[in-house]
């Protein structure tokens, strides 16, 4: 059985970010803009540079390059020698669940700004792709977001002009110079950019298999030799004492040196326990937002077609609840009731703006320097502060409330329900505080998904053999996003929140997590002799050329290129 270098569980944005980063040799996060541009130039034209050896006075430029007279093409991800496999329960392509939910909820624009994406090559890759493809009309401005951040000099000058020593806090929230970054892309534009990333790095060629992971083990190879279907392991370079992962899915068994968890929340959607709410797997009268089938459900569609009045109840205070309410009204539902246990919060992004804007590194540094994971969790909860909606959807909500099609009730919770099978409706709905409800045809719980790594089924073996501390359901990973220093199980996305910060569940967390994981995966593979630079098929000249380019670009240890050079 073949042993993969890296096995990624999850083909969503976090998984795509890791796979792309493992195929990118010059990530923008590692270099300044000038260094990044220079290194790309060296990769493309390096073989045409005429460098003389000071001892022999012989040009290093090969005759082969001279005869061609053309710059060599840039290295692409398809030449990477990292053996990779991706498993995803929802489909055999990248972003299957993401695209399905966006279509299901009728989401036309992302909530994230333009510099939140999964492309490792450039911070402004999505913005550049947009204008390269002439799709600037698919960007949506964030009214009132740009303009607030000003320099200390301007603040001081304004304070003196006011004469009262106070600085006005009115206005927008982002520096005018960053206006181009604070647009949001359409969902189709973002999907096209992800497809371009897949093509660029060769990530769409039989890389993903649709399989649901059932268990993960990390043992010595010898422990697997006598197991069923594991009697033959093709990698002869490893001894029986070397540890590898065995990932068991609903369709087979896979071995890997490194495993990356990119599974989002990780847990299945859960619905609050409410008296009268039947605890069956699926029910005609209610559903969690993440498990929606036909929307509205068939029994409501029949009533809509018969011109009968219909009522829907949506529980939740986040953006999904407003998106579903708007979609339900557009599809003919007479009235939607919105229940929120707290207040209605309006924010541009999931996290506060000071975690997104120009000076977000100040908060991020405070987060990383916290003494305990309990402090970090508190900072995460404060920055995210529960569900929220955008200013644009607040206008949509206000319009529906003015027309009487949406009835919003904050600080309200469900207390009990009663389902009438004959009427196919909830005929008794009790809330606190008490509200008069008509018969409700369908209930949607847009209550999010709570992450708790201790309750993820396929991690029970790992928890038992390699226990890990948790805070607020999130694992206390190493600073390298590893399960532990001795277990190369990497975690990214929401479950890595205690190391990545409040933005971990979002696209910014996907990209930052991929950057940190990729460097450490390279170290792990080097230790077991699987890194590209140590491949036996690589010639001495190729290694030397690579060292010259690394030296010229200032990449890695520049003194490493001096090994073997003797003095006069």
N, C-alpha and C positions, 0 to 999 in steps of 0.2 A: 504494500500500500504506500502510495506517495505521501511524503511529508511536505506540506506547504510551508513556505516561509512565514506568510501572514494570512490569517483567516479573519475576515471582518464579519461580524454579525450585525446586520442592519444595513439596508441600501438606501437610507434616507439621506438628508443633507450632511449629517455628521459622517456617515460612512463614505459618501462621495468625497468629502473634504479630505479625509485621511488617505483614500486611494489616490486622489489627484496629487496630494502633497508628497506621497512616496514616489511619484513619478516626476516630480519637479526638482531639477538640480539647482536652480537659482531662485528660491522663493523670495518674494519681496520683503517678507517680514524679517529676513536675515540681513538684508543689505539696505544701505541708504539708496536713494534714487540714482545717484551718480554711480555708485558701486554696482548696482543692479544692471544699469545700462552698459557699463564697461564690461562686466562679466559676460553678458549676452554677446557683446561684440567680439570678445575673445573666443567664445565658443563657436561663433560663426566664421570668423576670419583668422583664427589663431594659427592655422597651418600655413597661412600666406605671409606671416611675419618673418622677415629676414633677420634672424638673430645669429650673431657670430660667436663662436666659442673663443674666448680670449687666449686659450692655450694653443689650439690648433689653427686658429684663424679660418675655420671652415664654417660655411653657412649651415644652419640647422634646418633650413627649408628643404623639404624633400623634393626630389625630382618629379615625383608623381604629382605633387600639388602644383609645381611649376608648369608641367605639361598640360594640365587641365585648364589653368588660368581662370578658375572659377572658385568663389568662396564655397567652403564646405557647408552643407545644410546644418541647421541647428539640430542638436540631439533632441529627440522626442521621447515621450514616455514609453513608446512602444519598444524602445531598446533597453528598458529597464530589465534587470535580471532578478528582481524580487518576485518569487513565485507567490501568487495571490489568489485567494478564493473568497467570494462574498456569498453569504447565506441570508436570505430574506424571506419571511413568512408570507408576505403580501404579493410578491411577484418576482419575475426573473429579469427585471430591469430596474435601473436607478429611479428613485423618487416615485415608486408606484403608489404607495399609500399617500404621500404628500399630494400628488396630482389628483388622486381620487377624492380626497377630502376637499381640496380647493374647488373641484368641479361640483361636488355634492353640496357644499355650502354657498356656491355661487360667488366665490371670492374673486374679484377682478384685479385687485392690487394687493401687493404685499404691505405689511405694516413696517417692515425694516427699511432703513435708508439705503442709498446706493452703495455705500462702502461696506455693507454687511452682505457677504456672499461667500461662496466656497472655493473660489479660484485662488490658488496659492501664488500665481505668477505676478500679481500686481494688485495693490490696494484699490486702484480705480479700474479694475478689469471689467466690471459690469458696466460702468459708465462709458468706458472706451468701446466696449462691444456695442452698446446702444447707438452711439454715433457712427461707428463703423458700418453698422447695418441700416443706418438712416431710420431709426425707430424712436427718435426723440419724442414723437407724439404720444408714446406709450408711457411717458413719465408723468406722475401726478405730483403736483406741488403740495407742500404742507403749509397752508396759509397761517401766517402769524408765528411760524417756527423760527424764521431766520431774522437775525438782526440784533439780538440782545447782547451777546458777548462782546464786550469792548475792552480796550487796553486799560491798564492802571492809569496811564497818563490822561486818557479821556475821562475816566471816572473822577480823577482828582480835579480836572479842569471844570467838569460839570458841577462838582460839589462846590467849588469856589464861586461859580456863576450863580448857583442857587442862593448862596449866602447863608443857608441854614445848616450846612454841614452834612446834609443827607443826600443820598443818591437815589434817584427815582428807579424803581424796579419794574416799571411798566414797559410794555413793548414785547418784542419777540424774544426767543430764547437761544438762538444760534447766531454765531458771527456771520455777518453779511458776506465775508470772503469765502465762506464755505457753502454758499447757497446751492451750488451745483450738486453738492453731495446729499442735500436734504430734500431729494425727491424720492418717491417710492415707485418701483417698477411694476408694470402689469405682470400678472401671473404668467401670461404667455411669453412675455419677454424674458422673465427669469427662467422659465422652462427651456427656452431656446438657448440661453447662455449655458445652462447645465448640459444641454446636448452638445454644445460646442466644446465644453470641457471634456466630456466623454470622448469625443472624436479626437481631440488634440492629444490626449494621453493614452488613447487606445484602450479605453475602459469598457467598451461595449462588445467585446469579442468573447462570448461564452465565459464571461467572468463571474456572472451571478447565477445562482441556482435557487429556485424557490423551494425552500425547506424550512420547517419549523424546528428550532433547536430544542432538544429535550434535556440535555445534560452536558456538562463540561467537566472533564477530569484533567488533572495534571500529575502525571506519574512518570516513572522511568520507563524507557522503551521496553525493557525486558518484561514488565508487568503486562504489556499488551500482546506479547508474542503468541500466547496460547489462547487468547480470546477469540471468540467466534468472529469470522470475517477479517481478523487481524493477523493471520498466521504468516503473512508475507509483508515485509517492509522493505521497500526498494532502496532506501538510503543506506548504503553500506559504510558510509564515512562516520556514522555515529555508533558509539558503543551502547551496550544494553543499559548502562547506568545514566545515560543522558536523558533528561526529562523533556517530554513533549506533551502537548495538549491532545486529548481525544475528545472531539466534539460529536455527540450523538444527536442526530436529527430524526425526523419522521420518515426519512428516505434513505438513511445510511449513516456511515461513520467516516469522519475526516480527521486526519492528524495534522498538527501545525506546531511550529516552533513558537509563534506569537499569535495571540488572539486579541482582537480589539472589539470591545462592546460599544456599539453605536446604536442603541436601541431606544432612544428617546426616554420617556418616563419609565419604561421597563415593565410596568404593571398593567394589568387589564383595567379598563374603565369600571368604576364602581358607582353604584347608586345608593344614596343614603337610605338607611332603614327607616321606613315610615309605616305606621299601623295601617293595614288595609292594602298595602302595596304588595301584590303577589310576587313571590320570589322565584319565578320561573325564568328559564334562560332567555326566552323571548315572549313578548306579550303584545297583543294588538293595540293595547291602550297606552303604552309608554316605551321609552327607549332612551339610552344614553346618546348624546350627540355624536360620539365617536363610533357608534354602532348603527347609525341610521341606514335604513334601506331606502325604499321609495318614500319621497317626501313631497307633500303630505302622504300619509299612509293610504292604502286603497279604500278603506271604509270612509275616510274623509273625502277622498276624490269623488266617490259616488254621490255623497251629499252635495258637494260643490256643483257637480254636473246637474243635479236635480234642483238647483237653486235654493237649497236649504241652508239655514244659518249654521255656521261652524265656529267652534271655539277651541283654541289651543292654549295650553299652559306651558311656559318655558321657565325653568328654574336655573338661575345663574346670573352672575354679575359681570361676566367678561364680554369680550368682543364677539365671541361665537354666539352668545344668546341674542345679541342685536342683529347679527347677520342672518340668523335663522328666522327671527321674527320678521325681518324685512322680506326675506325670501318667501315665507309662508303667505304674507299678505299679497305679494306679487303673483302668487299661484292660486289666489282665490279664497283664502281663509278669511272669514268675516271679521274675527277679532282675536287678538293675541294678548294674553295676560302674562306679564313679566314679574317674577318674584325674585327679589334680591335680599339676602340676609344682612347686607350692609348698605352703605351708601353707593350712589352711582359715581364712579371715579372716571374722570376724563383725562387721558394722557396721550401724547403723541406715540409713545412706544411702551412696551411692556414694563420697562424699567424707567426710573426717573431720568430726566434729561442730563443731569450732571454725571450720569454713567455712560452717556452717549456722546456728548459734545466734545469740544476741543480739549478741555481740561479734565477729561475722564481719568487720565492716568493718575491724578492726585487721589481720587477715590480708590482706584485699583491698587495703588501702592499701599494705602491704608488697609485695604482688605488683605493683601498678601502679608503684611507685617503684623497682623493680628496674632495674639498670643495663643488662642485656642480656636478649635473648630466651632465651639459654641458661639464665640464672638462672630465668626464668619457667617454662621447660619442666621444670626440676628441681623447682620448687615444685609444679607440676601432678602430676608423677609421684609425688611424696611424699604429696600430699594424697589422691590416688585409690588409690595403692598396689595396683594390679591388681584382679582380681575379688574380690568379697566377697559374703556372704549376710547376710540379716537375722536377728536373734534368733528371730523367729517361725519362719522356715524352718529354723533350726538345730534347733528342737524337732521339726519334721517329719522332718528327716534323722535325728535321734537315735532317733525312734520306728521308722523303717524299718530302721535298723541293728540295733536291739534285736530286731526280728522276723526278721532275717536276709535281708530282701528287698533291702537295699542293702549293697554292700561298698565302703567308702571307702579309697582309697590315696593318700596325699599324698606329695609329693616323688618322684613316679613319672612316667616318660615312656614313650611308645610307641617301640619300636625297629624292629620289622618285623611284617608281616602276611602271611597267605596265604589267598586266597579259594578255596573249593571250589564250583564251579559246580553240581555235581550235588546237593550237600547244601544249597546256598543259605545258606552260613554261612562264617564265618572260623574255619578249623580250627587255625590256628597264630597265636598272638598273643604276641609277645615284648616284654617291658618291662624297664626298668632302674629299680630292682632287679627281678630276675626274680620273676615271680608265676605260679602255676599257674592257667591259664584253661581253662574248658570251651569248647565251640564257641560263638562269638558270632554271633547272628543279624543284628545291626544295630549300626552305630557312628554316634553323633552327635558332631560336633565343635562344642561350644559354646565356641569359642575367640575369640569377638568378631570385630571388624573393625578392622584397622589403617588409620588415616587417613594418606594420603600424597598431597598435592595434585599432586605432580609426575607421578603415574601415572593421574590421572583423564583418560579419553580426550577428553572434549569441551572440556577446558581446554588442550589442546596448542597450539592457535593462539595463545591468549592468552599462554601461557608463552613462545612463540617471539617474538612481537612486543612483549610487555610483560613481560619477565622479572622474577621476584620471588624474593627470598631465602626460604629455608625452614629451619626448625629442627625436627628430629624429625618431619618430614613435614608440619608446620603452616606456613602462609604467614605471613610477617612483614608483616602488614597495617599500614596507617596507624592512628593512634589513633581515626579515624572509622570503622574497620572497612572501609575502602576498599582496593581492590587497590593503588592509588597515588593521589596527590593529583590526577592528571590523568585517571584512569580510574575513572568512577563505577560500578565493579563491587563491590557490597557483599557481605560474607560474614558469616554468622551460624552459630550452633551450634558443633559440635565443631571445625570447621576454623578458627574464630575464637578458639581456646583461648588463644593467646599474648596476646590483648588482653582477653578476658573472664574468664579465670581457670579454676580447676579445675571450676567448675560449668557451663562452656560446653556440654557435651553434654546437660545436664539441662534441665528446665523453667525453672529459674532463669536459665540462660544464654539461653534463648529469649526471655524477657521483657526482660532487661537488654539483650540484643543488639538487639531490636526498638526499644527506646527510643533507643539511640544512633544506629541507622540512620535512624529516621524523621526526626529533626531535620536530619540531613545531607542526606537526600533532598529535604526541603523547600528547603534552601539551593540544591541543584543545580537543582531545577525553577524556582526564582526566577530564577536566572541565565539560564536559557534562555526566560524569559517564560511558564512553564507553571504557575506557582503560582496558587492559587485567588484570592488577593488581587489579582492582576494581570490576571485575566480581563476581557476587554473588555465582556462582558455584565453585569458588576457595575456598578451605578449609583454615582454620587458619594455619594448619601445612604447607600447600603448600606456603602460604605467608611467613611464618617464614623461611622455607628453602630457598626461593628466597632471603630474606634479608641477610641470612648468606652468600650465594654465592656472592651477591652484595658487602658485606663488605669485603670478602676475596679477591675479584678481584679489589677492589678500585673503583667500579662503583657507580655512583650516590653519594648521601650524606652518608658517612660511619657512621655518628652519628645517622642517622635515625634508624640504627639497635639497638641502645641502648635505644630506647623508651620502657618503661615498666620495665626496669631493676632497681631494688631498691638496695640501698647501705646498708651495714651491720650497 
